[in-house]
Structures are given as structure tokens and as C-alpha cells.
Amino acid sequence: MLSVYIKRGNALERVPVEPGVPPPDSAVWIDMLTPTPQEDRLVEGLVGIAVPTREEMQEIEVSSRLYSENGARYMTATLMSQSETANPKITPVTFILAGHRLVTVRYDAPRPFAIIEHKLARACPPNVTGESVLMDLLDAVIDRSADILERIGAEVDQLSHTIFEPEQESEAPSYNEVLKALGRKGDLTSKVRESLVSIGRLLLFLWTEAEAMRWAKDTRTQLQSMRRDTSSIADHATYLANKITFLLDAMLGVVNIQQNNIIKIFSVAAVGLMPPTLIASIYGMNFKHMPELDWHFGYPLAILLMIASAVIPYFFFRWKKWL
């Protein structure tokens, strides 16, 4: 799908593009969502650039993601998509600056694109250009990453209370569910960090190219601020990843302690029942000369011996605090 945005009044308006009709020359931002080969050719004819394919966008080499070609700057970053669903994923998005026009190529719908589209549809700077739209998009991506990490941090704190401070001491938390939740948070955190690393490389590339593109000092100052924000958020993602790893280890330790307590109970019970079993085995023998068989109180005595041999070890274990 091809979306073209042009400036009309104080807003950046999305205009429809008929199939087979090239975008207008006044386009400030051309957004290509899952483009067709025909749409690729239309944009290439208007802007004079080569639109990268999906396979090229997925290359992990820095030289394949950040480069200049025919006066245009190609920048591919990995952005978060569907972060609030059960299956979050990362998707490559290519930003192309050609002159003062921005072209974006993507195959998913990261939330920052919708945010910036609605923001610029309400109001945009009088001198809006592709560069300013790119800066707004990158700023929205960084803010979105920070929001995701804040949500992860709150949920991880809740999981920590579930592990170490359950609401009812008599009821152990469902460690199976906690383990799954921690795994999901760890996976989401690693995806956010991967996205931040790619954005940091993109900002560094823009910083080195800003002078050649003759960007204003205020824009370069904003770039530097965004680089600092990206670095600090990436550090926070690393902290969250370490915290999740700690909680996983701690939870496994708690589970091991509970399992050891269960095994200890079974071991003590087995030891406690050994003397009664021995007594019952002795008096279950069918020997002719067993004096107790002729006693009037032989049977009650055997019962008392078995009860005493079971109770005495129990209180001994309690005194030793083995139970």
C-alpha cells in the first residue's frame, strides 16, 4: 500500500494515489507498506532511488543497512511491532532521505507510524520536510521503546512480589505461570534492546551525515539528545534483562527448596515408620517358642511399642528442627 503525504495549510495531509499513477511531486513523505513491484517502480521513478527489497532490508551487516547511494541516505532499523500482543516481534524498516523527501519502506505496522501520522494530520511545522518527519518518527520510536520498558518493569516487579511475597503464605504461587511470564518478559526485553541498538547505529550514521546534508544546529542538537536517550534506555533494558535472569534463578531456587522440603518429609516419615515395621515383622513370625505369644497382654504391648517407636522419633525430629 502506498501512502503519500503533502503539506496543506498547517497539516500534513494524506492524499489518495490511484493505481499506476505516480505520486505528486509535492510529496513530503511517501510511506510504503508491503509495496508491490509496481509501487516500487512508481516511487523509484519519482524520487530517483532504488527501493530495497524485503530480503535486502533483513541483512544484518551495518554496511547493508546504513549507506549512501546516488545522493540518498538509506537507513534500516529494527523496530518493535505488536508489543502489546501475545506474540511481539521486531521488523526491519527502511528510511530513505532523498533531497528533502522521506521514503519509508516497511512490512508491518509499528505504532509510532500511526502516532506521527495523526500528529502531523492535526498540525505540522510551516517548513515541514522529510528530515523533520524522520526526526519525529525516530523520536516516537524511542518514546515507544521507553514506554514498553516501563510496562515491563512494572510487570516484573509484580512477578517479583508473587515469587517472594505471595498474598497468602499458605498458598504457593503458580510457578509454572510465573516461569512463562518471566520468559515472555525476557523475550520482549531482548527485542526492545535489539531495536534500540539498531536505532543507536542509525542515529550515529545521521550524526556523521548531518554536516554533509547541512542540517541546522538545532536539528543536530536534537540528534545528540536522541542518541543519549537511546543509550540510557538501552542500559535500562540491560538492567531489566539482568533482573529477569535473577528472578528466574531465584524462582528455580525456591522451587528446589520446596522440593527438598517435600523429600525431607518423606524421608523422615520413612525413618519414623521403620521401628513399628520392625516390631510388627518380629511378632508376625510363626515361631513356636515366642514367650510373648502366650502373654495375656502381649498384643496390647506390641501395639504400644509400635506407637511409641513412631512417636518418639517424631518429637526427636521436631526438637532437632528437621521438620
Secondary structure, DSSP 4 states (H G I P E B T S, - for coil): -EEEEEEETTEEEEE---TTPPPPTT-SEEEEES--HHHHHHHHHHH--PPPPHHHHT---HHHHEEEETTEEEEEEEEEESTTSSS-EEEEEEEEEETTEEEEEESS--HHHHHHHHHHHH---TT--HHHHHHHHHHHHHHHHHHHHHHHHHHHHHHHHHHHS-SSTTS---HHHHHHHHHHHHHHHHHHHHHHHHHHHHHHHHHHHHTTTT--HHHHHHHHHHHHHHHHHHHHHHHHHHHHHHHHHHHHHHHHHHHHHHHHHHHHHHHHHHHHHHHHHHHT---S--GGGG-TTHHHHHHHHHHHHHHHHHHHHHHTT--
